[in-house]
Amino acid sequence: MSPRPAGILMSLTYVTGFIGSFLGFYTLNLDPPTLAWSVIIGVTIPGVLSFLRHGVFNRSDAVRGGWDYGRRNNFQIEVGLANLAWGLFALLAVVLDWGLIAQSAAYLVSGLYFASVTVFVIVSGDLKDRKVGGLIGIAIWATISLLLGFMGMAAAG
């Protein structure tokens, strides 16, 4: 199994996530402040892409990550479903017009997850099998997501 599909999806996840987040920093300064397009681009799309990477292309993702067991890993699919869940929550927050607090919560949930992953990898000593650049990327994404979430909550009053 080639790591290529998972690698492409991972790159698209980072690109859309960062585009969405930078859009969020801009739209939080509008009157009224909003994260609507930001969470669709920065949380929903990365959530769906991560689901595809972990759930559909799980073997490719395992090869890319260096932990291919030669068979399907159901836990990896569960992680994909978690990614899909917060992506769909972000979409529902916009489509059902739940407001800035729910949009901000979508960033907070995503940020808390990635911050937890970052801490787990560091504490568990799993750094030897991981690329430091990937860990730095996850830490940066966690920080940006948490910042947008808290800024959104503050803007919501």
C-alpha positions as a Markdown table, in Angstrom:
| # | Residue | x | y | z |
|---|---|---|---|---|
| 1 | Met | 0.0 | 0.0 | 0.0 |
| 2 | Ser | 1.4 | 3.4 | -1.0 |
| 3 | Pro | 1.4 | 6.3 | 1.5 |
| 4 | Arg | 0.5 | 8.7 | -1.4 |
| 5 | Pro | -3.3 | 9.1 | -0.9 |
| 6 | Ala | -2.9 | 9.7 | 2.8 |
| 7 | Gly | 0.0 | 12.2 | 2.2 |
| 8 | Ile | -2.1 | 14.1 | -0.3 |
| 9 | Leu | -5.1 | 14.2 | 2.1 |
| 10 | Met | -2.8 | 15.3 | 4.9 |
| 11 | Ser | -1.4 | 18.2 | 2.9 |
| 12 | Leu | -4.9 | 19.3 | 1.9 |
| 13 | Thr | -6.0 | 19.1 | 5.5 |
| 14 | Tyr | -3.2 | 21.5 | 6.5 |
| 15 | Val | -3.8 | 23.9 | 3.6 |
| 16 | Thr | -7.6 | 24.1 | 4.2 |
| 17 | Gly | -7.1 | 24.3 | 7.9 |
| 18 | Phe | -4.7 | 27.2 | 7.7 |
| 19 | Ile | -6.7 | 29.1 | 5.1 |
| 20 | Gly | -9.8 | 28.8 | 7.2 |
| 21 | Ser | -8.1 | 29.9 | 10.4 |
| 22 | Phe | -6.5 | 33.0 | 8.8 |
| 23 | Leu | -10.0 | 33.8 | 7.4 |
| 24 | Gly | -11.3 | 33.5 | 10.9 |
| 25 | Phe | -8.8 | 36.1 | 12.3 |
| 26 | Tyr | -10.1 | 38.5 | 9.6 |
| 27 | Thr | -13.8 | 37.8 | 10.1 |
| 28 | Leu | -13.7 | 38.0 | 13.8 |
| 29 | Asn | -12.9 | 41.7 | 13.3 |
| 30 | Leu | -16.1 | 42.4 | 11.2 |
| 31 | Asp | -19.3 | 43.9 | 12.6 |
| 32 | Pro | -20.8 | 41.5 | 13.5 |
| 33 | Pro | -18.0 | 39.1 | 14.1 |
| 34 | Thr | -18.3 | 35.7 | 12.6 |
| 35 | Leu | -16.5 | 32.4 | 12.1 |
| 36 | Ala | -19.0 | 31.0 | 9.7 |
| 37 | Trp | -16.9 | 30.5 | 6.5 |
| 38 | Ser | -13.8 | 30.0 | 8.7 |
| 39 | Val | -15.2 | 26.9 | 10.4 |
| 40 | Ile | -16.5 | 25.4 | 7.2 |
| 41 | Ile | -13.1 | 25.8 | 5.5 |
| 42 | Gly | -10.9 | 25.4 | 8.7 |
| 43 | Val | -12.8 | 22.7 | 10.6 |
| 44 | Thr | -15.4 | 21.0 | 8.4 |
| 45 | Ile | -13.2 | 20.4 | 5.4 |
| 46 | Pro | -10.2 | 19.2 | 7.5 |
| 47 | Gly | -12.5 | 17.0 | 9.5 |
| 48 | Val | -13.9 | 15.3 | 6.4 |
| 49 | Leu | -10.4 | 15.0 | 4.8 |
| 50 | Ser | -9.1 | 13.5 | 8.1 |
| 51 | Phe | -12.0 | 11.1 | 8.1 |
| 52 | Leu | -11.1 | 10.0 | 4.6 |
| 53 | Arg | -7.4 | 9.7 | 5.5 |
| 54 | His | -8.0 | 7.7 | 8.7 |
| 55 | Gly | -11.2 | 5.9 | 7.8 |
| 56 | Val | -11.2 | 5.2 | 4.1 |
| 57 | Phe | -7.4 | 5.2 | 3.3 |
| 58 | Asn | -6.4 | 3.8 | 6.7 |
| 59 | Arg | -3.8 | 1.5 | 5.3 |
| 60 | Ser | -2.2 | 4.2 | 3.2 |
| 61 | Asp | -2.2 | 6.4 | 6.3 |
| 62 | Ala | -0.6 | 3.7 | 8.4 |
| 63 | Val | 2.1 | 3.3 | 5.9 |
| 64 | Arg | 2.7 | 7.0 | 5.8 |
| 65 | Gly | 2.8 | 7.2 | 9.6 |
| 66 | Gly | 5.2 | 4.2 | 9.9 |
| 67 | Trp | 2.7 | 2.0 | 11.8 |
| 68 | Asp | 1.3 | -0.4 | 9.2 |
| 69 | Tyr | 0.3 | -3.7 | 10.9 |
| 70 | Gly | -0.5 | -5.3 | 7.6 |
| 71 | Arg | -4.2 | -5.2 | 8.3 |
| 72 | Arg | -7.0 | -2.7 | 9.1 |
| 73 | Asn | -6.7 | -0.9 | 12.4 |
| 74 | Asn | -10.2 | -0.2 | 13.7 |
| 75 | Phe | -8.9 | 2.4 | 16.2 |
| 76 | Gln | -7.6 | 4.5 | 13.3 |
| 77 | Ile | -11.0 | 4.4 | 11.7 |
| 78 | Glu | -12.5 | 5.5 | 15.1 |
| 79 | Val | -10.2 | 8.5 | 15.0 |
| 80 | Gly | -11.4 | 9.3 | 11.5 |
| 81 | Leu | -15.0 | 9.2 | 12.8 |
| 82 | Ala | -14.1 | 11.6 | 15.6 |
| 83 | Asn | -12.6 | 14.0 | 13.0 |
| 84 | Leu | -15.8 | 13.7 | 10.9 |
| 85 | Ala | -18.0 | 14.4 | 14.0 |
| 86 | Trp | -16.4 | 17.7 | 14.8 |
| 87 | Gly | -16.3 | 18.6 | 11.1 |
| 88 | Leu | -20.0 | 18.0 | 10.9 |
| 89 | Phe | -20.7 | 19.8 | 14.1 |
| 90 | Ala | -19.0 | 22.9 | 12.6 |
| 91 | Leu | -21.1 | 22.6 | 9.5 |
| 92 | Leu | -24.3 | 22.3 | 11.5 |
| 93 | Ala | -23.3 | 25.3 | 13.6 |
| 94 | Val | -23.3 | 27.4 | 10.4 |
| 95 | Val | -26.2 | 25.8 | 8.4 |
| 96 | Leu | -28.5 | 25.8 | 11.4 |
| 97 | Asp | -27.3 | 29.3 | 12.4 |
| 98 | Trp | -26.3 | 28.4 | 16.0 |
| 99 | Gly | -24.2 | 31.5 | 16.2 |
| 100 | Leu | -20.7 | 32.5 | 17.0 |
| 101 | Ile | -20.6 | 30.6 | 20.3 |
| 102 | Ala | -21.2 | 27.3 | 18.5 |
| 103 | Gln | -18.8 | 28.2 | 15.7 |
| 104 | Ser | -16.1 | 29.0 | 18.4 |
| 105 | Ala | -16.8 | 25.8 | 20.1 |
| 106 | Ala | -16.0 | 23.9 | 16.9 |
| 107 | Tyr | -12.5 | 25.5 | 17.0 |
| 108 | Leu | -12.2 | 24.8 | 20.7 |
| 109 | Val | -13.0 | 21.1 | 20.3 |
| 110 | Ser | -10.6 | 20.7 | 17.4 |
| 111 | Gly | -7.9 | 22.6 | 19.3 |
| 112 | Leu | -8.3 | 20.6 | 22.5 |
| 113 | Tyr | -8.1 | 17.4 | 20.6 |
| 114 | Phe | -4.9 | 18.4 | 18.8 |
| 115 | Ala | -3.3 | 19.9 | 21.9 |
| 116 | Ser | -4.1 | 16.6 | 23.7 |
| 117 | Val | -2.4 | 14.6 | 20.8 |
| 118 | Thr | 0.6 | 16.9 | 21.0 |
| 119 | Val | 1.0 | 16.4 | 24.8 |
| 120 | Phe | 0.4 | 12.6 | 24.4 |
| 121 | Val | 3.1 | 12.2 | 21.8 |
| 122 | Ile | 5.6 | 14.2 | 23.9 |
| 123 | Val | 4.8 | 12.5 | 27.2 |
| 124 | Ser | 4.6 | 9.0 | 25.7 |
| 125 | Gly | 8.1 | 9.3 | 24.2 |
| 126 | Asp | 6.7 | 8.4 | 20.7 |
| 127 | Leu | 8.9 | 11.0 | 19.2 |
| 128 | Lys | 11.4 | 8.4 | 17.8 |
| 129 | Asp | 8.9 | 7.1 | 15.3 |
| 130 | Arg | 7.4 | 10.5 | 14.4 |
| 131 | Lys | 8.7 | 13.3 | 12.3 |
| 132 | Val | 9.3 | 16.4 | 14.4 |
| 133 | Gly | 7.9 | 18.6 | 11.6 |
| 134 | Gly | 4.5 | 16.8 | 11.9 |
| 135 | Leu | 4.4 | 17.3 | 15.6 |
| 136 | Ile | 5.2 | 21.0 | 15.3 |
| 137 | Gly | 2.5 | 21.3 | 12.7 |
| 138 | Ile | 0.0 | 19.6 | 15.1 |
| 139 | Ala | 1.1 | 21.9 | 17.9 |
| 140 | Ile | 0.7 | 25.0 | 15.8 |
| 141 | Trp | -2.7 | 23.9 | 14.5 |
| 142 | Ala | -3.8 | 23.2 | 18.1 |
| 143 | Thr | -2.6 | 26.7 | 19.2 |
| 144 | Ile | -4.3 | 28.5 | 16.3 |
| 145 | Ser | -7.6 | 26.5 | 16.8 |
| 146 | Leu | -7.7 | 27.3 | 20.6 |
| 147 | Leu | -6.9 | 30.9 | 19.9 |
| 148 | Leu | -9.7 | 31.3 | 17.4 |
| 149 | Gly | -12.0 | 29.4 | 19.7 |
| 150 | Phe | -11.3 | 31.7 | 22.7 |
| 151 | Met | -11.3 | 34.8 | 20.6 |
| 152 | Gly | -14.6 | 33.8 | 19.1 |
| 153 | Met | -16.1 | 33.2 | 22.5 |
| 154 | Ala | -14.8 | 36.7 | 23.7 |
| 155 | Ala | -16.3 | 38.3 | 20.6 |
| 156 | Ala | -19.6 | 36.6 | 21.2 |
| 157 | Gly | -19.7 | 38.3 | 24.6 |
